Amino acid sequence: MLLEKVLNSTDEYLNSKSKSDRKKIGQFFTSKETAIYMAELSNYKKDNIKILDAGAGTGILSIALLEKLNKEEDIQNIEIDLYENDLEIIPILEKNMAETKEKVSKLTKYNIIKENFILSNKETSYDIIISNPPYKKIGKNDIEAKEMSEVIYGQPNLYFLFMTKAMRLLTNNGEMIFIVPRSWTSGAYFKKFRQVFLDNVRLTDIHLFISRDKVFNKENVLQETMILKAIKTKEIKNTIHITQSYSNEDFEELKSYNIDYNVCVEKDNERYVYLPIDNTDIEVLETIKSFHTKLEDIGLKLKTGLTVDFRNEEYLTNKASNNSVPLFSSIHFNKGFIKFPSNEDELQYVSKDNTALLQKNTNSLFIKRFSSKEENRRIQPVMFFKKDFANYEYISTENHINFIGSIDKKDINEDVIYGLYGIYNSTLYDKYYRILNGSTQVNATEINNIPIPNENIIKNIGKRLQKKVNITTEICDNVLLEAISNE
């Protein structure tokens, strides 16, 4: 089998290079199982087919696809362009493609292009584009970012620049099949890309990996990863086929669903791509999308904590004084409330000398920014009440937590704080966030954009929760459900 030979040559290369060297250029090789799965996603059939592999590496994806297409009766001739500008890999790629040309009868021509794919001026159109692009953050002023400025906002990553360029080069009704991080489906940094991408292609297939570290064989990659197939068309698609496996070794044990396209892909606003995997997830999306209020509509906004500890060590102390204020962080989260100070050996006060680190002591809801993959919840809130720290006019928040405060810096009613806690501590909102965002970071932009019940319902939830002794997630679930059912 040709693919086996390619994998053997890839292993030899891997053994000659350190993982750190390859990580510097975002180079991670596709496994045999993943390559075959991606190749099988293609169902493009006509007499003559033109293929592009953007970032070909040793040719794993190309050869898996060529072997698959060579069996198709409707296909007579295949041409393929392979972009690769790593001079150490090109000799391996050339050898692998020469052998492939001898064995794949319908491959009439292949062309290895030793250029930077993003910067290449070639305007060839392709029927199928397949790629495992580099996963690497670059600077906003890097030449690749400037070349693709229409999709850049904030921190660019090469992988979505590859997706953009591929989309441009597709023929009408052409296919693109990529394995990429999941991060593009949400977040402010990817909004411009989502707008451009989803205006020009329609997603048909998405495969999700449950594991973050079992997708790339022999690689130390901790990444939420997905395989996607998209077609260049503006025709309406009714559904997206979503599949799921634990890793790249169990494609034969897929969970498979056909989900309504409009449930998965936002037509307007942030253009988020939601990834529900069953009817329960769909019900979660439908429930939350039935709300029409956002935090800013009731004068609130979630922001990131002000104090980055390692940058402000000179202002941190472990002792209270007339010239210091409490520094709140996740170590103070305790069953829905704040327990301060913590028994942990941490610097828990901030000097008043740096006013940029100070915020008005007002009622607020704190939410952890980060959780581990193994934790039961992504959204982990606690309530903060100024009366509990009445001796302080100001406080500070550590950068690993978020806080919901008033836009006009006025105090927030305690009923609202309790109500917001009931909402964000519920199973409904935690599931929604997992469908929206595969990462373990709670993003301020996303929380600010999530629809919530109106202010009257929030206060109603808050009043009821204040009568409870121990506010568990189950209690929050019941109170939230009853409140929205009675509206």
N, C-alpha and C positions, 0 to 999 in steps of 0.2 A: 504494500500500500504506500503510495507516494507520501501521504501525510505522515506516516511513521518515520520515513527517512528525514523529512523536514524537522520533525520533533527531535530526532537524534542529533541533527546538526545544531539545532537550537540549544539542546542540553550542553553540547560541547562548548558553545559560545558562553552560555551561562556560567559554566565552570571556570571560564577564563576571566570573567569580569566580576567585580564586587557589586553587591546589591546597592551600596551607597553610590557608586559611580553611575549606575543605571537610573537610580532615583533622581539624580541631579538633572537628568534630561527627560524625566517622566516616562521611562521606558519599562513597560511591563508586558510580558509575552502571554498570548492567549493559549489556553490549554486545548488539548485535542478535543475534549468533550464539548467545550464552548464553541470551538471553531466549527465543528460538525453541526451543532444546534443552529448557529447563526447561518450557515450555508443552507440548511434545510428551510429556513424562513423565506428564502427567495422562491417566488413562483412566476418570475418574469419570463415570458416565452415569445420569441419571434425568431425569424431565420438567422439574423445577424445581431449579435449582442456586443456592446462595448462596456467594459468593466473598468472600474478604478478602485485600487486599494490605496487609501491615503494614509501613509505611514506603514509601509509593508513589513518592516522588520525582516524576518527570515522567510516570509511568504506563507506563514501558517494559514491565515484566513483566505488568501487568494487560492491556494491549492485545494483547501477544503471545498471552496465554492466551485472551482473548475472541475473537480472530480464529480461534484453533484450535477452540474449543468451538462457535463459530457454524456450523461445518461438520458438526457431529455431528447425525445424524438423530434420535437418541434424546432430544436436549435440546430443550426448547420455550421455556423462560423462564430468564433469567439475571439475578440481582441481584448487585451488587458494592459492598462498602464499601472505601474507600481511606483509610488513616490517613496524614496528613502534617501536621507542625506547623512546617515551615520556611516562614515567611510569604513569602519571596522566590520559592519554587518553586510555591506553591499557585496563583497565577494561570496559570502554564504548565500545571499539572495540570488545572485547570478547563477551559481551552481544549481541551486534548487529549481530555478525556473527553466534552465536548460534541460534538466532531466524531465521536468513536467511537460515541456514542449514535445519531447519524444513519446511520452506516454498518453497525453490527452489529445486525442485525434482531432477534436473540433477546435483546438487552440491554434489559430492561424498566425497569430502575431502577439508578442509581448514586448513591452518597452519599459525599461527601468529608468525612471527619471530621478537623477541625483540632485534634486533641488529642494529647497524649503517649500513645502506644499502651500502654505499660506501666502508666500510672496511670489509664487509662480505666476507668470502672465499667460500661461496656456489657457485657451478658452474652449477646449474640447468638451463636448457634451457626452454624458454617460447614462447608460440604461440602468446599471446597478453600481452602487458605490458601497463598499464594505470597509470597515475600519475599526481598529483598536487604537484610537489616537493617543498621543502623549497626554498624561495627566500632570500638568505643571503650571503653577501660578507664574505669571509674568508681570512686569511693571506696566503701568498705564502709558508710559512713554516709550516702551519697546516698539520696534518697528512693526512687529506682527499686530500689536494692539492698534497702532495708528492705521494700518492697512484695513482693519475691520472696525473702524471707529463707530459705525452705526449700531453695533451691538454691545458696545463697551459702556459699563457704568461701574465704578468702583474697581475691585480687584479682578483682572481678567485671568482666565485659565485657557491654556491652549486647546483643551478638548472641545470647548464649545465654539472656538474659532474654526476648528476643523469641521464641526457640524454645519456651521454657517456657510463655509466655502463649498462643502459638498452639496448642500441644498442648492446653491447657485448653479452648480455644474450638472445637476440632474436634468435629463430630458423630461418632457411632460409625461406623467404616469410612471416615471422611473422610480426605482427603489433605493433607499439608503438603509443599511443595516449596521448599527454601531453598538459597541459595548463601551459604556461611559459611566461616570459617577451619577448618582441620582440627584445631586445637588441642584441641577439646572431647573428642576420642576417647581421650585419655590425660591423665595428670597429676592431681595431688592437688586443684588448684583446681577441677577440673570433676567431681570424684567425686560430690558430692551431686546435681549436675545430671544426670549420667549415670544415677544410680539412679532418680531421678524420671522422667526422660524415657523410658528404656528399659523401665520398668515399665508404661508407658501406650501406647507406640507400638511398631510393628514396622518396622524399616528394610526397604525393598524395593529401592531403587536408590541407588547411590553412584557419582558421577563424580569422578575425580581428575585434577588438572592437574599435569603434570610440571614446567612452568615456574612460578616464583614471581612473575614480573613481567609475564606476558603474558595475564592473565585479564581485567583491566579496561582497556578501550581508553582512551587518552589520560590514564591515571592513573599516578601514581608509587607503586604499591603493591607491596611486597615481602612476600608472604604465601602460606603453604601454604593453598590454597583447595580446597573441595569443593562439589559439588552433591549434595544428598540428597533423597530422597523417603521419607516415612514414612506409615504408615496407622495410625489410632487403633483399635487392636484388641488383644486379648490372645490371639488365635488364634496357634497355632504356625505360623511360616513356615519352610519347608525351606531356602530359599536367599536370598541377596542377589545382585542383578545389579550387578556392579562393572564400570565402564568407565573408560577412561583416554585422555587426549589430551595433546598437548604444550601447547596453548594454547586460546584460544577461537576460533581460526581454522581448526581442523582436526577438527571434530566428525564430518566424513564419513570420517575415517580412524581410527575408534575401535578400541582393543583391548577386547574384551568377554569377561567371565567370569561364570559362575554359581557362587557359592561357598556351601558349607554354612553355614547361619545360625549354628550353634553354634561353628563355627570362627572366625567373625568377631566374635561378640558374647559376652562373658563373662556367664554367668548369675549368678555370685557375685563375691566379693572386690571388686576395684577397678572392675568393670564396664567394662573396657577394650573398645574397638572396634578390632579388628585389620583391616587393609586389605591382604590378600594379593591379588596380581594374576595369579598363575599357580600351577601345580602345585608348582613348586619352593618357592614361599613357603608353600604349605600344608604341605609336608613339613617345613619349618623349624619352623612352629608346632607341628605334631604331635610333633616330636622334643623340643622344649624343654618342652612341656606334659607330657611323659612323666616329667620330673624332679619330685621332690617335696621338694626342699630349697631353702631361701632363706638368704641371708647370715646373718640373725639366728639361724637354727637351729644354726649353727656358731660363734655368739658374735661375729659380725662385723657391721659396718654401714658403709655409704658415707655420708660427710658432705661438705659443701662447705668448701673452703679458708677459713681464718680471716681472712686479711688482705685488706681492700679497700684497694688502694693509694692511691687519691685521697683517701680519708678518713683515712689514717694517714701522710701524707707526713712529718710531723715525726719519726716513728719509723723511717723508712727511710734506708738509707745504702748506699754502694757499696764500703765498706771493712769487712773483718773486724776484730773487736776482742774484748777480753774481755767487753764488754758487748753483744755482738750475736750473732745466730744466723742460719744460712742461711734465706733466703726462697725456697722452691721454686715454680717456675711452669712454664708450658708451654715456655718457652725452654730449659729444661733437659732436655726429653724427647729421648732419643737412642737409637734402635734398641732400644727395650725397657728401657733403663736410664736412670739419671740422670747427666748430665754437668754438674758444678758446679765453679766458676762458669762462666757462659757468657761468650763473647767479646763479646756484645752490650752496648751501653752502657745498662745497666739498674741500678736500685737493687736489689741482690740480698741484702741483709742487713736484719734487723729488730732494733731495740733491745730489750733485755730489760726496759726500763722499763715497757712495756705488756704485762703478763702475760696479758691477754686474747687476745693474738696468738700465744701460745706453746702448743705441744703437745709431748708427750713424744716423744723420738726413739725410735721403734719401727719394726719392719719394717712396710711398708705397700705398697699398690698405688695409684698415682696414675692418675687418668683425666681427660683434658681435658673441660671442661664445654662448650666451644664448638668447632665446626668450620665450615668454609665449605661451601656447597651443592656446590661443585665437588670437594671432597676425596673420595677413594675410600672413606674410613671415617668412621663416626660415632663409634664407640667406639675411643678411642686410649689404651691403657694403657702405663704403664712401672712397673718394679719399683723399690722403694726399700728399701735395707737399712741398718739403723742402724750396722752395722760399718764402712760406708764413710764414716761421719761420727762416728766413735767419740769424738772430742773434744768433742762437743756432747751435753749432757743433753736439750736442747730444740731444736726446729726451728720453722719456720712455713711455712704453705702459702698461696699467693696464691688469691684468691677465684675465679679463672677455671679452677681445677682442683678435682676431687673427690679424696677419699682414702678408701680402705677401711682401717679400723682395727678393733681389738678393742673390743667394747662395754665390757669391764671394764678396758680400757687395759693389758692384759698384752701381751707380745710374741707375734707370730704366727710360727709355724713357717715356715722358708724354703721347705719343700716346698709349703706352702699358698700362699705368695706366687707361686711359679713356676706352680703349678696354676691359680690364679686368672688369672694372666697368659695362660696357654694358652687358658683359656675365653673371656675377654673380647677377646683378640686374634684369635679365630677368625672365619672367615667366617660360621659358623652364628649366632653371637650378634650380629654386626654386621647381618646381614640381618634377624634377629628385631627388633632395635631400630628399623630403618627401617620395618618393617611396623607396629610399634606406634606410633611417633612420627615425624611428618613434619618436625619442626623440626630445627634444627642444634644444639640444646642437649641435652646428656646430663643427664637429670633424676635426682636422687638417689632420690626416691621410687620411680621406675620401676625403677632398677637394683636397689634393695633388694627389689623384689617379683618380679623375674625368677627363675623356677626355675633351679636349677643342680644338677649332679650331687652325690652325697653326698660327705662329707669324705674317705672312703677313695679314691674315684675322683680327687678333686682332688689328693690327695697323690701318687697314682700318676702322674698327669699331670705334676706338679711334679718328681718324681724323674727321669722320662724326659727332661724338657726341660733339666734341669741338665747332662745329658750332651751337649747340642748346643752347637756353637760359635756359630752364627748362628741365632737363633730367629725364623724368618720366619713369616708368617701361614700359609703352606702347611704348614710343619712343625707349627704349632699345630693346624691342621685335621686332619692325619693322626693326631697323637697323641691328640687329643680323640676322634675317631671310633673309633680302636682301643680306647681306654679304655672308652667307653660300650658298644661292641659286645661286649666281653669280660665285661661285668658280668652 
